[in-house]
Amino acid sequence: MSLAKDVLVKISEYTSCDAVGLAELIARGEVTAAEVADTAARAVEAVNPQINAVVETWPPEDAPGSAPLAGVPFLIKDLGVTMAGKRSELGSRLAAGAVSPEDSFLMRRFREAGLVTIGRTTTPEMAYSTTTEPEFYGATRNPWSPDRSAGGSSGGSGAAVAAGIVPLAHATDAAGSIRVPASSNGLFGLKPTRGRISHGPGADEVFSGLAVQGSLSRSVRDSAVLLDLIEGPEPGDPYFAPRPERPYAAEVATDPGRLRIAVLRQPWGGRQPTEPVSAALSATMRLLESLGHEVEETQLALGVSWEEFVLGNARMWTANLTPWIDGIAAATGRPVDETTLEPVTLASYRYGRRVTADEFVRALAIRNQVSRTFARHFARYDLLLSPTLPEPPVPLGVYGEDADKLDGLGWLDRLLDRSPYTAAANVSGVPSMSVPLAEDEGLPIGMQFTAAFGREDLLFRLAGQLEQAAPWTHRKPPLWAGE
């Protein structure tokens, strides 16, 4: 399509394009990067007051004219990536006003890709939730239903992309924080393999390897193109995933062949899928079979009991959280108490201070056991399919009910109960994606596909096939900047 050549690009035309499409229009001279950035700013004004997804906007910087995504507006999450001279507050009063002294490696790659970063998105405090309802900036609302959660911890990025503010945005994932908002907002979201994208220079690994960097997008090709531009090691990285044999963008248009897909309907623990989610899973199985894939419903071993899994995660999460909070407090000169942290964050901090070295090493042993068990599944199956979440987006406030009574273990148990399918891929380090294949009463439902270590290529092939067979980008939420 061609954008109207006006001084100001129409928002409806802007939101009809994905990132690759916008970059192509800019490269052909049909519209300028400045015009597109101005339209993105107007999209923020049009819809952000209703969803509270963007906490701050910045004047656009010049982008490399020949870069693959030159001129495409972009948002970064308020955590996980730093931009020189810009605030990075991690959704917390403890870090209020903190300014980053330098670009992180990933931020530099975003710049080199040509992306024009226009602001930062909301996150729960310290990204420590799978709903985005921080006290500091307030709850982020789902564009499909403003009384519902947008997911987390990349909920601001998810809501902003779903509402048409930008075509894709930065996200992170330590237990589902890319896939949960992808499912909640009707988006595509892929959690890369551990070691695929650098966390440097400020960290070698985050949360003992559970956390990864990535993005959320409306189209599959946008996520593939961006991953091509940001993957790969940086100096000093302790390890890195094997480099892809060819660009992920090429995989999107590649026939995946006949895949053997195992289906996990009942989670290892946590709440059972609701009837609409279970029905969506059955419909996805039928779709896959119609595409020629071999689909088998089965129960897959986790490698440890659910209780051991939750406890190991709680110990790894909180033991990593505690020195992180101490470092922020030292840098800001603020106390670590009720005046700076939310109750569940403070409870998790205090729980982490009590985790012993022996308990932490035992948690790492659980991580190893889960990783080894998952690897064996891929000797028999190409992919694992499950719902991304056991239910459609929940009402705002549900996560916080009596949360002030929970300790660090209790809070993690609540989070994993709400998202019982996602965290295993983080513990095992394998790539996993949420694909927006269903909805119920106007609320999105995502389906999760997980592959063996380093096999993002296989996920992109299937995602491209599914996008053609059951396209979703035409779906627009009620809160949409393009109206």
Number of C-alpha atoms within 10 A of each C-alpha: 8 11 17 13 13 10 11 16 19 18 21 16 14 25 23 16 21 21 28 20 18 27 25 17 18 22 19 10 11 15 22 20 25 19 18 23 25 19 23 25 21 17 25 23 13 18 21 23 11 14 23 21 34 26 17 14 14 12 12 19 15 15 20 16 14 12 16 20 29 25 32 29 29 25 27 27 30 30 23 25 22 23 20 14 12 18 19 22 23 24 27 23 19 26 23 16 13 17 15 16 12 15 18 21 21 25 21 16 16 21 19 18 24 23 28 26 26 23 22 27 28 35 38 30 27 22 27 26 27 30 34 31 28 22 14 20 19 16 25 34 29 35 33 25 18 16 17 22 30 39 34 32 33 37 36 37 39 41 36 35 28 32 29 29 32 30 28 30 29 29 33 27 27 26 29 35 31 36 36 33 36 37 33 34 33 32 30 32 32 32 31 30 26 25 25 25 22 27 22 20 15 14 14 15 18 18 16 15 17 23 24 28 28 23 29 31 29 30 23 25 24 21 25 23 20 26 22 15 19 21 21 17 20 16 9 11 17 12 14 17 18 14 12 15 7 10 15 24 21 14 21 24 16 16 12 18 12 13 18 17 25 25 23 19 21 20 22 20 18 18 17 18 21 13 11 17 26 18 14 20 26 15 14 20 22 14 16 20 15 11 15 13 17 16 19 15 16 13 13 17 13 18 17 15 13 17 12 13 23 23 20 22 27 24 27 23 25 27 25 18 22 20 14 13 19 15 11 17 16 11 12 14 11 16 14 16 14 11 11 18 22 19 18 22 28 20 23 26 26 17 19 23 15 13 16 12 10 9 16 21 14 15 22 18 13 22 25 15 16 21 21 14 16 25 15 12 18 18 9 11 18 19 23 24 25 27 29 31 30 26 24 24 24 18 15 20 13 12 19 14 8 8 15 14 11 16 19 21 21 17 23 23 23 19 20 23 18 21 23 27 27 29 21 23 27 24 26 24 27 23 25 30 30 33 26 27 24 22 17 13 7 12 21 23 31 33 23 28 24 27 26 25 21 20 20 25 23 23 24 25 21 22 25 22 20 20 19 11 13 13 14 19 19 8 11 17 19 14 22 21 27 18 13
